[in-house]
Amino acid sequence: MKRIAYPYLLWILIFTIIPLLLVLYFAFTTGDSQNFNTFNLSLENFKKFFTPIYLKVLLKSINLALVSTILCLVIGYPLAYIISREKPKNRNTMILMFIIPMWMNFLLRTYAWLTLLGRNGLVNTVLARLGLPVLDLMFNDKAVMLGMVYNFLPFMVLPIYSVLTKIDKRLLEASEDLGADVATTFKRVIFPLSIPGVITGITMVFVPAMSTFVISSLLGGNKANLIGNLIEQQFRWTGDWHFGSSMSIILMIFILITMAITSRFDKDKEEGGRLW
């Protein structure tokens, strides 16, 4: 059985561990990115990042990712709850219709919003025909946030839906037998039991929203420069792989801290639920 795992270990080594080691190497060195003989160990890349201009971009990325995650939770939890209350046949159909857009390429889904929100897009065309003023819907933070919510909403709905469908119906019946109304049952039984799905959904939305660069590039233009865009620029246009690698490491550490916090919170909830 161990020999069967060798190809997977080789795959992980080549496509995960070695690239990560290269990123670490570039992050802690300075010099010509194309000439390994000119590299010198240094923390200059990290010092450069912790300046007001780059910290402002990081805070903006955190803010947009956090707001998008909250919006996904506010929209996604009721959707997951409604779907979970349907009959199995209807439930499967609704979930299928919900995830069908995910079968389309991520880039194409984002491009679709250009035809909807553009200056001559569908929304403004309808407004113009109704005699209403044309709106500036593109190349701002709101457009980026809309793109994040649209693309990452399924990652919030599916984990919550999965947990809600596994709740023992006898618990709901017992709550009703004890005189609890619908609101009390939801507050004291359903929502506490769905916390693991909520935590998973928050993590699955916040992490890609924090590191995205495609959505902000297409829908935000130059007005929505996030940490993901800065990293892309360092590798594709500026050619400063050292600074780009240092930013990648900082972003990775921040994401790992976020995941550790949410994981700890989820663990505390589970322990509290068992005690209760």
N, C-alpha and C positions, 0 to 999 in steps of 0.2 A: 504493500500500500504506500510505503514511503517513496518508492521510485515513481509512482504515478504523480506525486506532487512535485517532482523535479522540474518539469516544464513550467509549472506555475511559478515556482520559486525563481526560475531563470527569467521569466517574463517580468516579475516584480523587480528583480535586480536591474534589468536593462531599462525598463520604462518607468520605474518609480525611484528606486534607491540611488542609482547613478545620476539621474537628472537632479535629484534633490541635493546630492553632494556637490554637484557642479554649481547649483544656485548658492549653496553655502560658501563655496570657494570664491565665487565672484563677489559675494556680499562683503566678505572680509578682506578683500584685496583692492588695490587700485592699479591703474596702468592701462595699456592698450588692450582692448577686449579681444583683438585678433592675434595678439602675440603673448603667449604664456610666459615667455622669458622676461617680460617687463613688469610682472606682477609683484606688488609689495603688500605685505600684511598691514592692514589699517582699519580703523573704525571711522574713517572720514565719511564714508557713505551714510552711516547711521546718524552722525552728527549733522550732516547736510539735511537729512529728512526732518529732524526735530528743530525746524525753524518755522516761524509763523506762517509762511506761505504754504508749506506742505502740510502742516498740522491743520490748517483751515480746510484743505481738501479732504483730509482724513475725517474731520468732524462733520463735514458736509456729507460724506459717504455714509457715515454712521447714522446721521439724522435721516437721510432718505431711506436707508435700509430699514431703520426702526419704524418709521411711519408706514412704509410699505408693508412691513410685517404685521403691524397693528391693523391696517386696513384689510389685509388678507384674513386675519383672524376674525374681525368683525363681520366680514362677508362670508367667509368660509365655514364658520361654526354653524350658523343657521342653515346653510345649504346642506352640510353634512348631516345635521340633525333631521331635517325634512326628508332627505333621501333615506336615512336609516329607519324612518318610521313607515316607509312604504312597504307594500307586499314584495316578496323576493323577486317576482318577475318584473314588476315596475322598477324596483330598486336597481336591478342589473341593467335595465335599459337606460335609466337615468345616469348611472355611472358611466356607461358606455358612451352616451352622448356628451358627457362632461369631459371625458379624456380623449375623444376623437381629435380635437385640435392639437393635442400633444403628439399625434402621429406625424404632424407636419414639421418640417425643419424649423428650429428655433429662430434662425435668421429670417426665414420667410414670414413667420408669424409676426415678427417685429416690423419687417418691411410693410406688411399689410396696413399698419397704423399710419404709414406715410400717406397712403391713398385716402385714408379716412380723415386725418387731422390736418393735412396740408392746406396751404393757402387756397388752392383750387380743388381741394379734396371734397369728399362726399358731404361731410358735415357743413362746410361753408357753402357748398353749392345749394344745399337745401335751405339754409338760412337766407341766402341771397334771393332765391325764388320766393321766399315768404316775405321779402321786403325787410328783413332784419339785417343788422350790421354784421359784416364778416369778422370772425374772431381770430386772434393770433394764438392758435392752439399748439403750435410746434416750437421746438427748440427752447424749452424751458424746463424747470424742475417738475412741474405738474405733468408734462408729457412723459418724462422719464418715470415718474411714480406710477402713472397709468400703465406704462409698458411693463413695469415690474409686477404690478398687481395682476395684470392679465396673464403674464407668462408663469408666475410662481403660485398663483392661486390653487391649482390642482395639488401642489405639494403640501398645502395646508388642509385641503378638504379630505384627501384620501386617508391620511393617518387618523384624523378625527373620526371619519366615517368607519374605518376599520375597527376602532375601539368601541364606538357606539353600538355597532351591530353585535358585538360580543358580550354586551351587558346582559346578565341573566334577567329574563323577564319576570322571574319570581320575585326579584327585589322590588320591581315596580309595583307588582301586585300586592306585596306586603306593605309597601308604603301607602297605597290606596286603602288597604284594609285598616290601617292604623289611623285613617282620617286625614291624610295629607292631600292637599289639592295639587293641581298640575304644577304650579309654580314652586311649591315646597318640595315636591318630588324631584323636580329638575335641580333645585338648589342644593338639596341634601343628599341626593342619590346619583342622578345622571351626571351632573357636571363634575363632582369629585372623582367619579370613576373614569371620566374621559380626560383627566389631566395628562396621563401619559401620551395620549394622542395629540393633545394641544402642545405639549413640550416638543414632541417630535416635529410637529408642523412648524412651530416657531423656528426651530433649528434649521429645518430644510428650506425655509423661505429666507431667513436672515443671512445665512452663509452665502448663497449665490447672489442675493441682492447686494451684499457688501462688496463682492468681488467682481460684479458685472462690468463690462465695458462696451459690449455690443449695443445694449439698450440705450445707454447714455450717449454713445456716439451717433446713433441714428436718430433718436428722438430728442436729444438734448443739444446736439451740435457742439459748438465751442462754449456754450453757456452753462453746460452741465458737466464739467470736468471732474470725474471721480477718481478714486485711488486706482481703480482698475485701468482707467484711461492713461494715467500717468505711467503705470508699469508698461503698458503696451507701447507708449511713445518712446520710452527709454530703449526698448528692444528693437522696435521697427524703424524709428525715424532718427532719434538722437544718437543711437549707437552706444550709449553708456550702459553696458550690461551690468556693471558693478552697482550702480545706483539703483537700476531696476531690480536687481537681485535682492538688494538690501530692503527695498520697499516690499518685495514679495515675502521676505522673511518676517517683516513686521506685521504685514497683513495676515500671514499664516499664524503667527503667535496670537494675534488679537482674536482670530476665529477660533483657535484652540481654547483660549480662555473663555470665550463665549459658550462654546460647546460644553466645557467643564462646568460652568455655572448652571446652565440649563439641565445638564445631567444630574448635578447635585440636587437641584430643586426637584427634579422628577423623583429621585431616590427618596428625598425627605417626604414627599407626598405619598409615595407607596408605603413607607414605614408608618406614616400617620394613619393611612387607610387600614393597614393591618391591625394597628392597635385599636382603632375605632371598631 
